[in-house]
Amino acid sequence: MLRATLISFVFLIFFTLTDPIFLVSSSSIQDPDLVVQDVHRSINASRRNLGYLSCATGNPIDDCWRCDPNWGNHRQRLADCAIGFGKNAIGGRNGQIYVVTDSGNDDPINPRPGTLRHAVIQYEPLWIIFKRDMVIQLKQQLIVNSFKTIDGRGASVHISGGACIAIHNAHNIIIHGIHIHDCVKAGNAIIRDSPGHKGWWDGSDGDGIGILGGRSIWIDHCSLSKCSDGLIDAIHGSTEITISNNYFTHHDKVMLLGHSDAFMDDKNMHVTIAFNHFGEGLVQRMPRCRHGYFHVVNNDYTHWEMYAIGGSASPTIYSQGNRFLAPNLSFKKEVTKHEDAPESEWRHWNWRSEGDLMLNGAYFRQSGAGAWSTYARASSLSARPSSLVSSITSTAGVVNCRIGSRC
């Protein structure tokens, strides 16, 4: 059934677009069956089947755009739907539509028109979409320039089996509706990062999405799993980030927010983590935080093997309206982990839990004094009751959207 659906979709999906920059004939798809079937089997097999989201679900992002049957003609309205600290990320709004048509010819030095790499390095704002289902295997890190949106809606787009996405000292970036998995280390190579510049890039860690010195970043409705390092890492003074509606599975160190205990510039980091499903096969770091301010709101935690939320270097963590389902092991019930410090130190760190639903013996070890009303105002996002988390997050991850109908 999945194979037939994929093949049918490749031939049937068409886009109605205004002023596309590139629409060139592309190479054939890199046999997506093996990759896509494996991912749908390992990632989506554990997704809860809780029915179709309607408008007024309590998820403000989805209610902003998913009820519009003409979303395919109004793609850039998505940029008005962000919440939290990354709410000002506009991506490629007001730029032209760029259609990725070529999935199999990644050239890190001289990218071909019609490829994803050629799109993301351009100087001008672009709203990047995909002509059909694609599996993109990158030879080196995909260096994303400022004012770009990578919008996978309407196609099944997988970035896998090679290097993945890097945001370095760039801002106003939206990544939406992409499968990102099986990312590996790369780098120590010449990579083009703009039309006018190519240079040496040191080796990468193998993150799914690595953000270094980034600002105004929104990652929404992506499915991430099985990368060499983190699924999403944000370091070196990155800030104004929202990570929402994503589906994380089958990974050890899920999310690192903050470079090191000694890197003080991360004190200005502000991250909202909202409406995500942390699912099957996860171990730790959902997220692991340093120094900054982190609002973790209305997420569903159904699996962890070590802990869910941790940190060091006195981060401020406000956990609000989440659902935590502890593993059956009696010694893995604690949601939190205060790392690299004795209790005499971490008991002053400001970690608060408000309205969280604790299941199967889960517990959150609070610390610090807390200033809840200040947290709520700073987050730019009001939590819904934790009893609604199941429905709010029921379609976390990539949504199966089709042109001409509601997502």
TILUM-986765 format. One record per residue (C-alpha): residue number from 1; residue in one letter; x, y, z. Coordinates in steps of 0.25 Angstrom, whole numbers. Example, Ala and Ser with C-alpha at 12.3 -4.5 7.8 and 13.67 -1.06 7.14 Angstrom:
BEGIN
 num residu     u     v     w
   1      a    49   -18    31
   2      s    55    -4    29
//
This chain:
BEGIN
 num residu     u     v     w
   1      m     0     0     0
   2      l    11    10     4
   3      r    19     7    -9
   4      a     6     9   -18
   5      t     3    22   -10
   6      l    17    27   -12
   7      i    18    23   -27
   8      s     4    29   -30
   9      f     8    42   -22
  10      v    20    44   -31
  11      f    12    44   -43
  12      l     0    51   -39
  13      i     4    63   -30
  14      f     5    76   -38
  15      f     7    90   -33
  16      t     0   103   -37
  17      l    10   114   -35
  18      t    13   128   -38
  19      d    26   133   -43
  20      p    35   120   -40
  21      i    50   123   -41
  22      f    54   109   -46
  23      l    45    98   -52
  24      v    55    89   -59
  25      s    54    75   -63
  26      s    60    66   -52
  27      s    66    53   -51
  28      s    58    41   -47
  29      i    56    39   -32
  30      q    66    31   -25
  31      d    58    18   -22
  32      p    51    24   -10
  33      d    44    10    -7
  34      l    55     5     2
  35      v    58    18    10
  36      v    44    23    11
  37      q    38     9    15
  38      d    48     7    26
  39      v    46    21    31
  40      h    31    20    31
  41      r    32     6    38
  42      s    42    10    49
  43      i    37    25    51
  44      n    22    25    49
  45      a    19    11    53
  46      s    18    16    68
  47      r    10    29    64
  48      r    -3    29    72
  49      n   -15    28    63
  50      l   -24    39    70
  51      g   -32    44    58
  52      y   -31    56    49
  53      l   -29    70    55
  54      s   -40    80    53
  55      c   -39    95    55
  56      a   -40    99    69
  57      t   -31    88    74
  58      g   -24    97    84
  59      n   -11    96    75
  60      p   -10   110    70
  61      i     0   107    59
  62      d    -9    97    52
  63      d   -21   105    54
  64      c   -14   117    47
  65      w   -13   109    34
  66      r   -18    95    33
  67      c   -32    98    31
  68      d   -30   105    18
  69      p   -33    96     6
  70      n   -25   106    -2
  71      w   -12   106     6
  72      g    -5   101    -6
  73      n    -8   115   -12
  74      h    -5   122     1
  75      r     8   116     5
  76      q    15   128    10
  77      r     4   130    20
  78      l    10   119    29
  79      a    21   130    33
  80      d    10   137    41
  81      c     7   125    49
  82      a    19   124    58
  83      i    18   125    73
  84      g    28   126    84
  85      f    42   131    84
  86      g    44   128    69
  87      k    31   135    65
  88      n    38   146    57
  89      a    44   136    48
  90      i    39   140    34
  91      g    47   131    25
  92      g    45   134    11
  93      r    32   141    12
  94      n    31   152     1
  95      g    41   145    -7
  96      q    39   137   -19
  97      i    35   122   -20
  98      y    47   113   -23
  99      v    43    99   -28
 100      v    53    88   -25
 101      t    52    78   -37
 102      d    66    71   -36
 103      s    68    61   -24
 104      g    80    53   -29
 105      n    91    63   -33
 106      d    97    69   -20
 107      d   109    77   -24
 108      p   115    84   -11
 109      i   124    93   -19
 110      n   116    97   -31
 111      p   101    94   -28
 112      r    92    92   -40
 113      p    79   100   -42
 114      g    67    92   -38
 115      t    74    86   -26
 116      l    72    89   -11
 117      r    86    93    -9
 118      h    85   103   -20
 119      a    73   109   -14
 120      v    77   110     0
 121      i    90   118    -3
 122      q    84   129   -11
 123      y    85   143    -5
 124      e    70   147    -7
 125      p    58   142     1
 126      l    52   129    -5
 127      w    41   120    -1
 128      i    46   107    -5
 129      i    36    95    -9
 130      f    37    82   -16
 131      k    32    77   -29
 132      r    30    63   -25
 133      d    34    52   -14
 134      m    49    52   -12
 135      v    60    46    -5
 136      i    72    55    -4
 137      q    85    50     0
 138      l    95    61     2
 139      k   110    60     0
 140      q   113    71    10
 141      q   106    80    20
 142      l    94    88    14
 143      i    98   102    18
 144      v    85   110    19
 145      n    86   125    16
 146      s    77   135    23
 147      f    62   138    19
 148      k    59   124    14
 149      t    47   115    16
 150      i    49   100    13
 151      d    34    95    11
 152      g    32    80     9
 153      r    17    81     9
 154      g    10    74    -3
 155      a    22    64    -5
 156      s    29    53     3
 157      v    43    59     5
 158      h    54    52    12
 159      i    68    57    15
 160      s    76    45    19
 161      g    88    36    17
 162      g    98    47    17
 163      a   101    61    23
 164      c    89    69    27
 165      i    85    83    30
 166      a    94    94    36
 167      i    90   108    40
 168      h   102   116    42
 169      n   101   131    46
 170      a    88   132    38
 171      h    75   137    42
 172      n    60   137    38
 173      i    59   122    34
 174      i    47   113    34
 175      i    48    98    32
 176      h    35    91    31
 177      g    30    77    27
 178      i    43    70    24
 179      h    47    56    29
 180      i    62    57    34
 181      h    68    44    38
 182      d    81    35    37
 183      c    90    47    36
 184      v   105    45    37
 185      k   118    53    39
 186      a   123    61    28
 187      g   132    73    25
 188      n   147    75    24
 189      a   143    80    10
 190      i   141    92     1
 191      i   126    96     1
 192      r   119   107    -6
 193      d   111   115     4
 194      s   106   127    -5
 195      p   106   130   -20
 196      g   119   138   -18
 197      h   127   129    -8
 198      k   132   115    -6
 199      g   141   112     6
 200      w   147   101    15
 201      w   137    95    25
 202      d   142    87    37
 203      g   136    73    40
 204      s   122    73    45
 205      d   116    65    56
 206      g   105    58    48
 207      d    94    66    54
 208      g    80    66    47
 209      i    79    81    48
 210      g    91    88    54
 211      i    89   103    58
 212      l   102   111    61
 213      g   100   126    64
 214      g    86   126    58
 215      r    75   135    61
 216      s    60   135    58
 217      i    59   120    54
 218      w    46   112    54
 219      i    46    97    52
 220      d    32    91    50
 221      h    25    78    47
 222      c    38    71    43
 223      s    40    56    47
 224      l    54    53    52
 225      s    62    41    56
 226      k    75    33    55
 227      c    86    43    53
 228      s   101    42    57
 229      d   100    53    67
 230      g    88    61    71
 231      l    75    62    64
 232      i    74    77    67
 233      d    86    85    73
 234      a    87   100    75
 235      i   100   106    80
 236      h   109   118    80
 237      g    99   129    84
 238      s    87   124    76
 239      t    74   130    80
 240      e    60   133    77
 241      i    57   119    73
 242      t    43   111    73
 243      i    43    96    71
 244      s    29    91    70
 245      n    20    80    65
 246      n    32    71    62
 247      y    32    56    64
 248      f    45    50    70
 249      t    48    35    70
 250      h    60    25    71
 251      h    71    34    76
 252      d    81    35    88
 253      k    84    50    90
 254      v    72    57    84
 255      m    74    72    86
 256      l    86    80    91
 257      l    83    95    94
 258      g    96   102    98
 259      h   110   100    94
 260      s   118    97   107
 261      d   117   101   122
 262      a   128   111   119
 263      f   122   118   107
 264      m   115   130   113
 265      d   109   136   101
 266      d    98   125   102
 267      k    92   132   114
 268      n    84   140   103
 269      m    78   128    97
 270      h    63   127    97
 271      v    56   115    92
 272      t    42   110    92
 273      i    39    95    90
 274      a    24    93    88
 275      f    14    82    83
 276      n    25    72    80
 277      h    24    57    82
 278      f    36    51    88
 279      g    34    36    84
 280      e    39    22    83
 281      g    54    19    85
 282      l    59    32    91
 283      v    69    32   102
 284      q    72    46   107
 285      r    73    61   104
 286      m    59    65   101
 287      p    65    75   103
 288      r    79    77   110
 289      c    80    92   113
 290      r    91   102   117
 291      h    91   116   122
 292      g    79   121   115
 293      y    64   122   116
 294      f    55   110   111
 295      h    40   109   111
 296      v    36    94   109
 297      v    21    94   107
 298      n    10    84   103
 299      n    19    73    99
 300      d    16    58    99
 301      y    27    50   105
 302      t    24    35   103
 303      h    38    29   104
 304      w    52    32   110
 305      e    62    22   115
 306      m    71    32   124
 307      y    63    45   126
 308      a    55    55   118
 309      i    59    69   122
 310      g    73    72   127
 311      g    84    83   127
 312      s    96    89   134
 313      a   102   103   136
 314      s    89   109   142
 315      p    79   109   131
 316      t    65   114   134
 317      i    55   103   130
 318      y    40   105   131
 319      s    32    92   128
 320      q    18    95   126
 321      g     6    86   122
 322      n    14    75   117
 323      r    10    60   118
 324      f    21    51   124
 325      l    20    36   123
 326      a    31    29   131
 327      p    37    16   126
 328      n    34     4   134
 329      l    48     3   141
 330      s    47     8   155
 331      f    60    15   154
 332      k    56    23   142
 333      k    44    31   147
 334      e    51    44   148
 335      v    48    54   137
 336      t    60    63   140
 337      k    75    62   141
 338      h    83    73   148
 339      e    97    70   141
 340      d   111    74   145
 341      a   108    80   158
 342      p   106    76   173
 343      e    92    78   179
 344      s    98    90   187
 345      e    99    97   174
 346      w    88    92   165
 347      r    77    94   176
 348      h    78   109   172
 349      w    76   107   157
 350      n    62   111   153
 351      w    55    99   148
 352      r    40    99   150
 353      s    28    90   146
 354      e    14    96   145
 355      g     2    88   141
 356      d    10    76   136
 357      l     3    62   136
 358      m    12    51   142
 359      l     8    37   138
 360      n    14    23   143
 361      g    22    29   154
 362      a    28    41   147
 363      y    33    52   155
 364      f    40    66   152
 365      r    51    70   162
 366      q    48    85   164
 367      s    59    95   168
 368      g    61   110   170
 369      a    51   120   174
 370      g    43   122   161
 371      a    35   134   156
 372      w    24   127   148
 373      s    16   140   143
 374      t    29   145   137
 375      y    32   132   130
 376      a    18   132   124
 377      r    20   146   118
 378      a    34   144   114
 379      s    30   131   106
 380      s    20   138    97
 381      l    12   125    98
 382      s     1   121   107
 383      a     0   107   111
 384      r   -13    98   109
 385      p   -16    88   120
 386      s    -8    76   120
 387      s   -20    67   118
 388      l   -21    72   104
 389      v    -7    69   100
 390      s   -11    56    93
 391      s   -20    63    83
 392      i   -11    75    82
 393      t     1    66    78
 394      s    -6    55    70
 395      t    -1    59    57
 396      a    13    64    61
 397      g    23    61    51
 398      v    21    62    35
 399      v     7    64    31
 400      n     2    57    19
 401      c    -3    69    11
 402      r    -9    69    -3
 403      i   -11    81   -12
 404      g   -26    85   -12
 405      s   -30    79     1
 406      r   -29    82    16
 407      c   -16    77    22
//
